[in-house]
Amino acid sequence: MSESVQGVSPSSAGTQTDGDSDALGSEFGKMLLKSGLMFFQGLQSDVTDAISDNTSDPDEPF
């Protein structure tokens, strides 16, 4: 039942470069930055709408 795996040794994992990991990390960072900016843009839009809605009647409660 067991199959042999050839060409893989414990020392070969340590000699490989982390190019793929760096690329994925970079893309993940870009995704986080973009989602954070979209969040703050939406928040700013909501605050702007709330301010403009409440400036028409300053005595009206929030």
C-alpha positions as CSV (number, residue, x, y, z in Angstrom):
1,M,0.0,0.0,0.0
2,S,2.8,2.5,0.7
3,E,4.4,4.3,-2.2
4,S,7.9,5.6,-2.2
5,V,8.5,9.3,-2.8
6,Q,11.7,10.0,-4.6
7,G,13.7,13.2,-4.9
8,V,12.5,14.7,-1.6
9,S,14.8,14.9,1.4
10,P,14.5,16.8,4.7
11,S,17.4,19.0,3.7
12,S,15.9,20.0,0.3
13,A,13.1,22.0,1.9
14,G,15.6,24.3,3.6
15,T,17.5,25.1,0.4
16,Q,14.5,26.3,-1.7
17,T,13.8,30.0,-2.1
18,D,10.8,31.7,-0.6
19,G,9.9,33.4,-3.8
20,D,6.4,32.1,-3.9
21,S,5.9,32.9,-0.2
22,D,7.1,36.4,-0.8
23,A,4.8,36.9,-3.8
24,L,1.8,35.6,-1.9
25,G,2.7,37.7,1.1
26,S,2.9,40.8,-1.1
27,E,-0.4,40.1,-2.7
28,F,-2.0,39.5,0.7
29,G,-0.6,42.8,1.9
30,K,-2.0,44.6,-1.1
31,M,-5.4,43.0,-0.5
32,L,-5.4,44.1,3.1
33,L,-4.4,47.7,2.2
34,K,-7.1,47.9,-0.5
35,S,-9.8,46.5,1.8
36,G,-8.7,48.9,4.6
37,L,-8.9,51.9,2.2
38,M,-12.3,50.8,0.9
39,F,-13.5,50.5,4.5
40,F,-12.3,54.0,5.4
41,Q,-13.8,55.4,2.2
42,G,-17.2,53.9,3.1
43,L,-16.9,55.2,6.6
44,Q,-16.1,58.7,5.4
45,S,-19.0,58.6,3.0
46,D,-21.3,57.5,5.9
47,V,-20.1,60.3,8.1
48,T,-20.4,62.9,5.3
49,D,-24.0,61.7,4.7
50,A,-24.8,61.9,8.4
51,I,-23.4,65.4,8.7
52,S,-25.3,66.7,5.6
53,D,-28.5,65.1,6.8
54,N,-28.2,66.8,10.2
55,T,-27.2,70.2,9.1
56,S,-30.6,70.9,7.6
57,D,-32.2,71.0,11.1
58,P,-29.7,71.5,13.9
59,D,-32.4,71.0,16.6
60,E,-33.3,67.5,15.3
61,P,-31.7,64.8,17.4
62,F,-29.4,62.2,15.9
